[in-house]
């Protein structure tokens, strides 16, 4: 599945913004700009026009950063999930039903969570482990 050139370009721009905004210097500059703006507003008696402009700019930046962070986190999570899936597939003793479990129904997730908790509790209590066999469903 190839992404369109526009989508790749937007993705690169979002990653660049994320990389730039995560630097310490950018945080210092942003903080200085906010403090300077608040001082300037206070000196001018907090004119409504300035307050509105400051509010609109702050909201716009926050909205843009929301999408930047969401895009970056989603991409990182997807790549991490692929790495974990590969580890599950490569381990002979691993339950391969856990590959792509993040798209399972809530009831299936709840059942697998209960099974994992029971497994870990039995290990802590020193009980013998019950072998739980999973059957692969081909209808997915």
JOSUL-V833542 format. One record per residue. N is the residue number from 0. PHI is phi in whole degrees, 0 to 359 (* if undefined). OMEGA is omega in whole degrees, 0 to 359 (* if undefined). D_CENTER is the distance of its C-alpha to the mean C-alpha in Angstrom with 1 decimal. Layout:
n->[N & N]
phi->[PHI & PHI]
omega->[OMEGA & OMEGA]
d_center->[D_CENTER & D_CENTER]
This chain:
n->[0 & 1 & 2 & 3 & 4 & 5 & 6 & 7 & 8 & 9 & 10 & 11 & 12 & 13 & 14 & 15 & 16 & 17 & 18 & 19 & 20 & 21 & 22 & 23 & 24 & 25 & 26 & 27 & 28 & 29 & 30 & 31 & 32 & 33 & 34 & 35 & 36 & 37 & 38 & 39 & 40 & 41 & 42 & 43 & 44 & 45 & 46 & 47 & 48 & 49 & 50 & 51 & 52 & 53 & 54 & 55 & 56 & 57 & 58 & 59 & 60 & 61 & 62 & 63 & 64 & 65 & 66 & 67 & 68 & 69 & 70 & 71 & 72 & 73 & 74 & 75 & 76 & 77 & 78 & 79 & 80 & 81 & 82 & 83 & 84 & 85 & 86 & 87 & 88 & 89 & 90 & 91 & 92 & 93 & 94 & 95 & 96 & 97 & 98 & 99 & 100 & 101 & 102 & 103 & 104 & 105 & 106 & 107 & 108 & 109 & 110 & 111 & 112 & 113 & 114 & 115 & 116 & 117 & 118 & 119 & 120 & 121 & 122 & 123 & 124 & 125 & 126 & 127 & 128 & 129 & 130 & 131 & 132 & 133 & 134 & 135 & 136 & 137 & 138 & 139]
phi->[* & 271 & 278 & 292 & 300 & 295 & 296 & 296 & 295 & 297 & 299 & 297 & 295 & 297 & 293 & 296 & 300 & 299 & 296 & 291 & 287 & 272 & 276 & 300 & 300 & 293 & 296 & 294 & 297 & 298 & 297 & 297 & 296 & 294 & 298 & 299 & 296 & 295 & 296 & 298 & 296 & 294 & 296 & 275 & 80 & 52 & 295 & 301 & 298 & 293 & 299 & 297 & 298 & 299 & 296 & 296 & 296 & 298 & 294 & 297 & 296 & 298 & 294 & 299 & 295 & 302 & 290 & 298 & 294 & 299 & 298 & 295 & 296 & 297 & 294 & 296 & 295 & 297 & 292 & 295 & 297 & 297 & 295 & 296 & 300 & 294 & 296 & 297 & 297 & 276 & 268 & 296 & 270 & 279 & 278 & 286 & 288 & 282 & 294 & 64 & 294 & 295 & 257 & 285 & 294 & 300 & 296 & 293 & 297 & 298 & 296 & 295 & 296 & 298 & 295 & 295 & 296 & 297 & 299 & 291 & 294 & 293 & 293 & 296 & 277 & 79 & 287 & 286 & 277 & 271 & 279 & 253 & 264 & 254 & 255 & 277 & 264 & 274 & 279 & 267]
omega->[181 & 178 & 179 & 179 & 179 & 180 & 178 & 180 & 178 & 179 & 178 & 179 & 179 & 177 & 179 & 178 & 179 & 180 & 181 & 184 & 180 & 179 & 182 & 181 & 180 & 178 & 179 & 179 & 179 & 178 & 178 & 178 & 180 & 180 & 179 & 179 & 180 & 178 & 179 & 177 & 181 & 180 & 181 & 179 & 179 & 178 & 184 & 182 & 179 & 179 & 179 & 179 & 179 & 180 & 180 & 180 & 179 & 179 & 179 & 180 & 179 & 180 & 178 & 180 & 176 & 180 & 178 & 181 & 179 & 180 & 183 & 180 & 179 & 180 & 179 & 180 & 179 & 180 & 177 & 179 & 178 & 178 & 178 & 178 & 179 & 177 & 178 & 181 & 185 & 181 & 185 & 182 & 184 & 177 & 184 & 174 & 180 & 176 & 180 & 180 & 182 & 178 & 181 & 175 & 179 & 181 & 178 & 177 & 179 & 180 & 179 & 177 & 178 & 180 & 179 & 179 & 178 & 179 & 182 & 177 & 179 & 177 & 180 & 182 & 179 & 179 & 173 & 183 & 174 & 178 & 179 & 179 & 178 & 175 & 180 & 177 & 182 & 182 & 180 & *]
d_center->[21.9 & 22.4 & 20.5 & 22.9 & 23.8 & 22.6 & 19.1 & 19.0 & 20.4 & 18.0 & 15.1 & 17.1 & 17.7 & 14.2 & 13.5 & 16.8 & 16.1 & 12.9 & 15.2 & 18.0 & 16.5 & 15.1 & 18.8 & 21.0 & 23.7 & 21.7 & 20.9 & 24.6 & 25.8 & 23.6 & 25.0 & 28.5 & 28.2 & 27.3 & 30.1 & 32.5 & 31.8 & 32.4 & 35.5 & 36.7 & 36.2 & 38.1 & 40.9 & 41.4 & 41.4 & 38.0 & 39.1 & 37.3 & 36.7 & 34.9 & 32.8 & 31.8 & 30.9 & 28.9 & 27.1 & 26.4 & 25.2 & 22.9 & 21.4 & 21.1 & 19.2 & 16.8 & 16.3 & 15.8 & 13.3 & 11.3 & 11.2 & 10.8 & 7.7 & 6.2 & 7.9 & 7.1 & 3.3 & 4.8 & 7.6 & 6.8 & 5.7 & 8.9 & 10.9 & 10.4 & 11.4 & 14.3 & 15.4 & 15.5 & 17.3 & 19.8 & 20.5 & 21.3 & 23.5 & 25.3 & 26.1 & 29.3 & 29.0 & 25.5 & 25.0 & 23.9 & 23.1 & 19.8 & 18.8 & 16.5 & 16.8 & 13.5 & 15.7 & 18.6 & 20.3 & 19.7 & 23.2 & 22.6 & 19.5 & 21.7 & 24.6 & 22.7 & 21.3 & 24.9 & 26.3 & 24.0 & 25.0 & 28.6 & 28.4 & 27.1 & 29.7 & 32.4 & 31.6 & 31.8 & 35.0 & 36.6 & 37.3 & 37.7 & 34.6 & 34.8 & 33.8 & 31.7 & 32.0 & 29.5 & 30.8 & 28.9 & 28.9 & 29.8 & 29.3 & 25.5]
